[in-house]
Amino acid sequence: MPPSGSGDLPLDLLRLANAIVRELIPVVGEFDLTPQQVAVLFRVASLDKPPSLAALGRALSVSKQNVTGMAGRLVEAGLLQREGDPGDMRASRLSLTRRGEEVVRKLRPAVKEWTDDWLAILPAQRRQGLEEAVARLLARLDRA
């Protein structure tokens, strides 16, 4: 393992993110979804009001083109619906359909079980510290 401060942390985090995506595929694949599509569904489900495509892209740190494609496939699958934005005639907002809500309800425990199993190698205090660190880093992204 490289010494702390070696500058490899961003690359290590990217490697870890890629591994998480790869290992989540069988879990979410049972629902005919990709990990990225699940991230879209979970994010939409967690918001107080339906997001625009641009806001959803910012929340997921992906380009508008990327989120447009993912959202389009989820609309086609009947998991998301697009609604006009009364405040901006050029924009639309996304919300879960009833079927989307049902899929999210079934997916959350499966993803939680996978997460608990995957992080079981960490003592509880380290896991809590990891969750807090990730939350702080994501909050920084949200402010940017």
Disulfide bonds with the S-S distance in Angstrom:
none
